[in-house]
């Protein structure tokens, strides 16, 4: 969405930071905002240590949220 709207962005894995850069007229649905929680996985997978294993339920929820983001972004880009 940022690229499609020619918005510069920092190199970061923090999804909330990236969502906050969206123009005010682009309002992501709650599932997309909830996907900001996926940032934890980017950090924990890059810097392993004392991290609790991901449960099947957490995995399924993470995939669901990630898919919701992709589908939303695709719809928004195709509508323009």
BELCOR-V390535 format. One record per run of one state. SS is the DSSP state (A for helix, B for strand, O for the rest). FROM is the first residue (numbers start at 1). LEN is the number of residues. If there is no record, write none. Layout:
<<SS	FROM	LEN> <SS	FROM	LEN>>
This chain:
<<O	1	14> <A	15	6> <O	21	9> <A	30	17> <O	47	9> <A	56	24> <O	80	1>>
